[in-house]
Amino acid sequence: MGIRDSVADFIVQTRWGTLPEVVQDQVRRCVVDNLAAALAGTMTRMSDIASDYAAETWPGDEATILLRGQRASAVGAAFANAWAANGLDIDDGLRYAYGHGGAQIVPTALALAESQNLGGKRMMAAVVVGYEVAHRVGRCWHDSREVYQACGSWGSVACAAVAANLLGLKAEQAWEALGIAEYHAPNAPMMRDVDHPAMVKHATGWGAMTGIVSAGLASQGFTGIPSILAQERYGRWVRDIGDNYLMVGGVAWKQKGYACCSWAHAAAKGARSVVEGHHISTDDIEVIRVEGFHETVRLGSELPTTTEEAQFNVAWPVAAMLMDGEIGPAQTLEPRLSDPRLRAIAKKVELVESEELNELCRLYEQGDPRGRFASKVTVVLADGRTFDSGLVEEGSRFPNPAWDRERIDEKFRWLTRPVLDEERIDRLLDIAWHFEDVSNVRRLTDVLSG
């Protein structure tokens, strides 16, 4: 069987009962974590705008826009909820796609499953399809392009695979859906948004929308270009689909307290370890010098005026960690950005690019065990004393350290308490952890309607 047939058959034939238990366990964690990210993300202005726009532009009664009291077509709900899921940059990352997958995949699956009156088993099987395609197409995508593109680009193809599974497409239609999505995928130059943070972020809403539309067109006979997945040079990365589930060891969840770009996590952790380890008062600090790899330094240290600027930043996460012990909605949403104490600490952060850390990052991206995703932090006090963190790792790790239900529940509660009461949180967690027993996903979306 050729790669084209293998990929297409995997997309349309995957069902809950065909998945290994370890994959079933993993997808439960992915669904719970991304639900938390999406619910918390509804607090962002970006989510407000996307939700109102989706309800107006794609009206309908097919699917729920989370916590808005609004409904829309499946396309509209997926579009709005995908923006929310990435709104606080607390959603998962994929090892081989080098970006956010679940923030597109889970909202796409949820909206379509609701519109089709499907149950939890069908939805979660489609989520697995999305993750497995995302790992592979994302890896090929980055290898084939000189400009680093944000997640909604390759995510469009992954979401097309999700939609093809849930809409019951035939194998040949599913293959066309991938090609349609690839051709129409957004051009999302990620580093331009890193330099000038805006609501465009990782283009997750476009990934969800493009994927669903592409599958819908394919179901009507619309054709697409041959998918990059079938190119001979990428065969070794693709042909094991359905046999080797990359999502088992290739999904990294962001820890509770780290709602910002992963490139800043090590700096925040390192600064905190120095200050707490040496019992330093932030008032006594003259300089916080962060050595990082290129992308860390690229985030910059400008004082933010928007939540997007606070997330794509190093100085603000460092300041938030030192002041509050966490980086979350309370630290990165706009009402806190004028806090004079946080701003005073953030002004003390200096960034220095390190060739040593660049090399460690390069090795990390290549999968070399010597690689590290790291920073070094030096704290200089007003009296001239200096304290060093040494090499600090944080952010995306593969395989991800063990995340059991207790740890994910703790993060879920931390993220959702600003928008949900405890009784509602308890209900959601009970449903989500036993989602395979849910005969219609509306049991979940009814709790999240408003």
ZIPEHU-V638357 format. One record per residue. N is the residue number from 1. PSI is psi in degrees with one decimal (NA if undefined). Layout:
# ZIPEHU-V638357
n-><N	N>
psi-><PSI	PSI>
This chain:
# ZIPEHU-V638357
n-><1	2	3	4	5	6	7	8	9	10	11	12	13	14	15	16	17	18	19	20	21	22	23	24	25	26	27	28	29	30	31	32	33	34	35	36	37	38	39	40	41	42	43	44	45	46	47	48	49	50	51	52	53	54	55	56	57	58	59	60	61	62	63	64	65	66	67	68	69	70	71	72	73	74	75	76	77	78	79	80	81	82	83	84	85	86	87	88	89	90	91	92	93	94	95	96	97	98	99	100	101	102	103	104	105	106	107	108	109	110	111	112	113	114	115	116	117	118	119	120	121	122	123	124	125	126	127	128	129	130	131	132	133	134	135	136	137	138	139	140	141	142	143	144	145	146	147	148	149	150	151	152	153	154	155	156	157	158	159	160	161	162	163	164	165	166	167	168	169	170	171	172	173	174	175	176	177	178	179	180	181	182	183	184	185	186	187	188	189	190	191	192	193	194	195	196	197	198	199	200	201	202	203	204	205	206	207	208	209	210	211	212	213	214	215	216	217	218	219	220	221	222	223	224	225	226	227	228	229	230	231	232	233	234	235	236	237	238	239	240	241	242	243	244	245	246	247	248	249	250	251	252	253	254	255	256	257	258	259	260	261	262	263	264	265	266	267	268	269	270	271	272	273	274	275	276	277	278	279	280	281	282	283	284	285	286	287	288	289	290	291	292	293	294	295	296	297	298	299	300	301	302	303	304	305	306	307	308	309	310	311	312	313	314	315	316	317	318	319	320	321	322	323	324	325	326	327	328	329	330	331	332	333	334	335	336	337	338	339	340	341	342	343	344	345	346	347	348	349	350	351	352	353	354	355	356	357	358	359	360	361	362	363	364	365	366	367	368	369	370	371	372	373	374	375	376	377	378	379	380	381	382	383	384	385	386	387	388	389	390	391	392	393	394	395	396	397	398	399	400	401	402	403	404	405	406	407	408	409	410	411	412	413	414	415	416	417	418	419	420	421	422	423	424	425	426	427	428	429	430	431	432	433	434	435	436	437	438	439	440	441	442	443	444	445	446	447	448	449	450>
psi-><132.1	170.0	-40.7	-47.8	-38.6	-45.6	-49.1	-43.4	-39.5	-42.4	-46.7	-22.2	-15.5	127.4	162.8	-43.8	-15.9	-6.1	137.5	153.2	-37.3	-31.5	-41.3	-42.7	-41.6	-41.1	-30.7	-45.7	-40.6	-42.6	-46.6	-45.6	-41.7	-29.3	-43.6	-45.1	-41.7	-41.0	-45.3	-35.4	-16.4	-12.0	-9.9	151.6	-35.0	-45.2	-38.9	-49.3	-47.4	-38.6	-46.9	-41.3	-42.9	-43.5	-34.1	-37.5	-34.9	63.1	157.1	-177.9	24.2	-37.0	162.3	132.6	117.4	129.6	19.5	-12.4	22.2	149.8	161.9	-178.0	168.3	-39.1	-47.3	-43.3	-43.3	-42.5	-52.2	-45.1	-27.5	-37.6	-41.3	-40.1	-25.9	7.2	-33.6	5.7	41.1	7.8	169.4	167.0	152.4	133.9	-50.9	-14.6	-9.7	51.0	-170.9	123.6	-50.8	-30.3	-20.0	-43.8	-47.9	-46.7	-35.9	-48.2	-41.4	-46.0	-43.1	-40.5	-39.8	-43.2	-26.5	2.5	43.6	165.3	179.5	-36.2	-45.1	-42.4	-46.4	-33.0	-39.4	-34.2	-41.4	-45.0	-45.2	-44.9	-42.1	-39.7	-40.5	-46.0	-42.3	-47.0	-34.8	-40.8	-44.9	-40.0	-51.4	-34.7	-28.9	-4.1	141.3	-32.7	127.9	115.5	145.4	172.0	-29.0	-16.6	-70.7	-24.6	-27.2	-40.1	-42.5	-41.5	-30.3	-37.6	-41.6	-48.6	-39.8	-39.5	-48.4	-27.1	-1.0	33.4	154.8	163.7	-45.1	-32.9	-39.4	-40.3	-41.9	-37.0	-39.4	-42.9	-35.4	-45.2	-39.7	-41.0	-35.9	6.3	144.0	142.7	106.3	86.9	94.0	-44.6	-21.6	-33.5	-30.3	-41.7	-32.7	75.3	129.5	-180.0	-12.5	-35.5	-120.5	9.1	29.6	-37.3	-39.2	-34.3	-46.3	-47.7	-48.5	-39.3	-46.2	-45.0	-39.6	-42.4	-39.6	-42.6	-43.0	-35.6	-20.3	3.9	1.3	141.4	156.8	175.8	160.1	133.6	147.4	-22.8	-22.6	-2.7	134.3	-35.4	-17.2	10.3	-39.7	-20.0	-11.9	-35.9	-12.9	10.3	133.9	-17.4	-40.7	109.3	101.1	-23.9	-19.7	-45.3	2.6	14.0	128.3	127.2	140.4	138.2	153.9	131.2	8.9	62.7	75.3	176.2	136.8	-26.6	-16.5	-6.8	-45.7	-37.0	-44.4	-43.6	-42.8	-43.0	-43.0	-41.2	-37.5	-50.0	-44.5	-38.6	-28.5	11.0	50.8	135.3	136.1	-23.6	-23.5	-4.1	132.6	-46.7	141.9	103.9	120.6	118.7	130.3	172.6	173.3	-46.5	-34.5	-48.7	-34.5	-27.7	-32.9	-180.0	19.9	142.4	129.4	152.7	-10.2	162.5	-32.9	-40.3	-32.3	-32.4	-40.3	74.5	158.0	-43.9	-42.3	-46.8	-38.7	-47.0	-43.3	-41.1	-39.7	-34.6	-45.8	-11.0	10.0	161.4	106.3	-167.0	-38.4	-21.9	-24.4	-12.1	156.3	-37.7	-24.2	-9.4	-11.7	4.0	116.3	-28.6	-44.1	-42.2	-36.2	-40.8	-43.9	-33.5	-17.9	-4.9	128.0	144.4	137.1	124.3	136.8	123.9	-33.5	-45.1	-29.7	-43.6	-41.9	-37.9	-41.4	-43.9	-39.7	-46.5	-26.1	-2.5	10.5	129.2	-16.9	-13.9	153.9	146.9	86.0	167.8	168.8	140.4	131.7	126.2	121.9	125.5	164.8	-25.9	5.7	-11.8	146.9	148.0	133.8	145.0	-22.5	-170.8	123.5	129.1	142.8	173.3	-143.2	126.7	139.1	128.6	148.7	139.7	152.8	126.2	107.9	178.2	-38.7	-41.5	-40.2	-38.4	-42.0	-43.7	-40.5	-47.3	-41.2	-42.2	-36.5	-12.5	-33.0	-16.9	-12.2	150.7	167.6	-36.9	-40.7	-39.3	-45.3	-42.8	-45.0	-44.5	-39.7	-42.6	-47.8	-38.1	-15.5	37.2	-27.3	-17.5	-4.6	121.0	-22.3	126.3	-10.4	-19.7	-34.4	-48.1	-25.7	-32.9	-23.5	11.3	-28.7	NA>
